[in-house]
Structure formats: structure tokens, C-alpha cells
Amino acid sequence: MTTITLDAVGKSFGDSRALTDISLQFPAGSFTALLGPSGCGKTTLLRLIAGFEQPTMGVVRFEGDVMADGTRMVPPEERNLGIVFQSYALWPHMDVAANVAYPLKGRGFGRAEIERRTAEALAMVSLTGYERRSVDALSGGQRQRVALARCLVTGTMIILLDEPLANLDVHLRAAMLDVFADTHKRTGATIVFVTHDQSEALALADTIVVLDGGRVQQIGTPEKIYGEPANAMVAGFVGRGSLVAASHGFAARGSASSRGKVLVRPHAVRLTETGLPASVLRLRYTGASYETTLVLANGDTLVADLPTRRGIGEEVRVTVDDAWSVPA
Ligand SMILES: Nc1ncnc2c1ncn2[C@@H]1O[C@H](COP(=O)(O)OP(=O)(O)OP(=O)(O)O)[C@@H](O)[C@H]1O
């Protein structure tokens, strides 16, 4: 198990700053998602941990050992970590077993040991029996599992996942979420996972780091990030919800300020006889409910998951059961 520590890390490319003052600890055995919009710096952060980039400022440590600072840098192949890329990065001319065994080459393992480890890694990703298949003949999800097996084969205790589900269809994504969760449970490795998809981060990670503009916006459990976002950026990026004026008087958790905004999740909105007046602006049927956008008297919009279809323009009254006072 390996703890990864970043201490006041910054990264610039020429004049442009990709990351500013990042201090983070990824405890041994943790599963952390780096989440944020395109260009926020999440891939750069992962590449700094991997050793593909050198920090312009600050220090990267594994278990207290300096991996990189402004002057020194341990190369990726000496960091004992495994990486799974969105693009799989498999060798097309090799079969599945040869791809998985590749990192064991030149490490002094005997043939039987290589076969044993390869079989074990393939079993972990449910690909036993696929040893002699060409990787060209595999589906996207199977290729991703080969890539994961290749990173497990050395027994590495750090696994870095760079948008690993981005190329997969929605059903395969769900299956791969389970594969990653199982892998984490079985290996106890420290996993860092880059994604721009908040539902993946909420589903998989024990800790989420939200980045924007190269800075950390919030670090917390999925429940904390969803339930108590630290600012308007996190509130707007993670989960569905509406930011409305605190002056509506909805009872809100957090430090209330009558001038600020409160976040209301769609499940917390009900239509009642006595609530605030609103009118129906639009709706979308989602199967489980009707995602209905309501307009309040001051023009704020409120999204609600309602059990029944309402008419566009219909006048209703709304009650909010839960809201979060978003810090300014
Ligand atoms: N090699 C590079 N040279 C110059 N600028 C770079 C380089 N790599 C990244 N950047 C810049 O650093 C910033 C952060 O990029 P990064 O790829 O880390 O973002 P990201 O959050 O992973 O985005 P995406 O989700 O689109 O991949 C961007 O402004 C990007 O243009």
C-alpha cells in the first residue's frame, strides 16, 4: 500500500498555468476521483503522479520518498505503478496473454511464474480463456479489461485510471464500474481515477477532488460533495439541482445568508397546496419521473422530479424539503 502526497504542486506550460498550489494526500488503499470540466487540469495532475510531467513547483512523494520536485524526477518505469488509459494502449500484434505479461519482461521471472501471474491477472478481470485471442478481436470493454490486467500483473500498489470508461457504451460502463470496484477491493491498491463524469465519480470513489481552473475546489466523500458543495462551481458541476435565491426562504442546511444562493436537488421539491407559487416552464419524461422545470415569482428556475405530468404554463405551488446554503 502506498500513500501519494502532493505538496504545493504547480505546473505551467510556458506562460500558461495548468495547476496552482495543489496540496493533496491520497492515503494508501484509497480510491480517489479527480473530477472537473475539460481543461481543469485533471489529466495533468495524473501525469504528474505518473511521472510523465515534472512539477514546476512543489513536491510529489510516494510513501515519503520524493518522486519529483523542481530539480529531480523519478521516471515512470521506476515508480512501480500501473496506468489504464482511455485509449487502452495495447499492442495490436500481440495476443491477450502477451499484452498482459508485457510488464513482466526483463524482470527476471521464470516462464512458469509469468504464466501464473498472467492467469491470475486475467482471472481478476474475468478474462480467463482469452489468453490466445488477438486484442483486435476484442470488444472495447474486453480491451479495457486486458489493459487493467496488464496493470495488475506486477502487483503494483498504485493504479492510475485516465478516463477509462470514456470509450465504452452505457451498459459496458456499468459493468466496468463493478470491475474497478472489485479490483480495488481485492488488491487494496491506491487508485486515482480521472473523469469528467460526475456519476462515475460518485459511484466509485471514496474521495472526490473537484478541480476547476487548475485549482482544487473541494475534497470530500461523494456524499459531502453532493450534499454540501463548497461553492457554486461544485454545486453546478456535481449532480442535478437548481441554485436559487436564499430570499425565497426555503429551510436550508449550512450557514444561511439571506443574500446568498441555496442549492435545491430535484428530489427535494414537492407540489403542495400551501407552497410558493410557480409555473411550469418545461418537462421531460425520464421513465422514473417527470423532470419538471418550474419558474418562481422572481424568475428563478427550480427543477423538480415529479411523479405526474403537469401542463406547460400550469400554475402550481412548491415546497422544498431540503436545501443547502452554498458558501459564497
Ligand atoms: N503539453 C501541454 N502543453 C501545453 N499546455 C498543456 C499541455 N498539457 C495540458 N496543457 C494545458 O493545461 C490545461 C489543463 O489540461 P488537462 O489536459 O490537464 O485538462 P483536463 O482537465 O484533463 O481536460 P480534458 O478533460 O479535456 O482532458 C489546459 O489548459 C491545457 O491546454
The ligand as an SDF file (V2000), in Angstrom:
LIG
                    3D

 31 33  0  0  0  0  0  0  0  0999 V2000
    1.6520   19.5520  -23.0180 N   0  0  0  0  0  0  0  0  0  0  0  0
    0.9640   20.6800  -22.8470 C   0  0  0  0  0  0  0  0  0  0  0  0
    1.3800   21.8480  -23.3700 N   0  0  0  0  0  0  0  0  0  0  0  0
    0.7060   22.9980  -23.1830 C   0  0  0  0  0  0  0  0  0  0  0  0
   -0.4350   23.0840  -22.4770 N   0  0  0  0  0  0  0  0  0  0  0  0
   -0.9130   21.9610  -21.9230 C   0  0  0  0  0  0  0  0  0  0  0  0
   -0.2470   20.6990  -22.0810 C   0  0  0  0  0  0  0  0  0  0  0  0
   -0.9660   19.7560  -21.4160 N   0  0  0  0  0  0  0  0  0  0  0  0
   -2.0250   20.3960  -20.8790 C   0  0  0  0  0  0  0  0  0  0  0  0
   -1.9960   21.7120  -21.1730 N   0  0  0  0  0  0  0  0  0  0  0  0
   -2.9720   22.7310  -20.7420 C   0  0  0  0  0  0  0  0  0  0  0  0
   -3.1670   22.6070  -19.3530 O   0  0  0  0  0  0  0  0  0  0  0  0
   -4.5380   22.7690  -19.0040 C   0  0  0  0  0  0  0  0  0  0  0  0
   -5.0470   21.5340  -18.2910 C   0  0  0  0  0  0  0  0  0  0  0  0
   -5.0860   20.4520  -19.2230 O   0  0  0  0  0  0  0  0  0  0  0  0
   -5.5040   18.9700  -18.8180 P   0  0  0  0  0  0  0  0  0  0  0  0
   -5.3110   18.1000  -20.0080 O   0  0  0  0  0  0  0  0  0  0  0  0
   -4.8190   18.5810  -17.5770 O   0  0  0  0  0  0  0  0  0  0  0  0
   -7.0490   19.1640  -18.5290 O   0  0  0  0  0  0  0  0  0  0  0  0
   -8.1810   18.0620  -18.3150 P   0  0  0  0  0  0  0  0  0  0  0  0
   -8.9450   18.5400  -17.1290 O   0  0  0  0  0  0  0  0  0  0  0  0
   -7.6020   16.7140  -18.2370 O   0  0  0  0  0  0  0  0  0  0  0  0
   -9.0410   18.2470  -19.6170 O   0  0  0  0  0  0  0  0  0  0  0  0
   -9.7990   17.1460  -20.5570 P   0  0  0  0  0  0  0  0  0  0  0  0
  -10.9340   16.6280  -19.7400 O   0  0  0  0  0  0  0  0  0  0  0  0
  -10.2570   17.9830  -21.7050 O   0  0  0  0  0  0  0  0  0  0  0  0
   -8.7860   16.1230  -20.9130 O   0  0  0  0  0  0  0  0  0  0  0  0
   -5.2740   23.0750  -20.2980 C   0  0  0  0  0  0  0  0  0  0  0  0
   -5.4070   24.4570  -20.4140 O   0  0  0  0  0  0  0  0  0  0  0  0
   -4.3480   22.5170  -21.3610 C   0  0  0  0  0  0  0  0  0  0  0  0
   -4.4770   23.2310  -22.5640 O   0  0  0  0  0  0  0  0  0  0  0  0
  1  2  1  0
  2  3  1  0
  2  7  2  0
  3  4  2  0
  4  5  1  0
  5  6  2  0
  6  7  1  0
  6 10  1  0
  7  8  1  0
  8  9  2  0
  9 10  1  0
 10 11  1  0
 11 12  1  0
 11 30  1  0
 12 13  1  0
 13 14  1  0
 13 28  1  0
 14 15  1  0
 15 16  1  0
 16 17  2  0
 16 18  1  0
 16 19  1  0
 19 20  1  0
 20 21  2  0
 20 22  1  0
 20 23  1  0
 23 24  1  0
 24 25  2  0
 24 26  1  0
 24 27  1  0
 28 29  1  0
 28 30  1  0
 30 31  1  0
M  END
$$$$
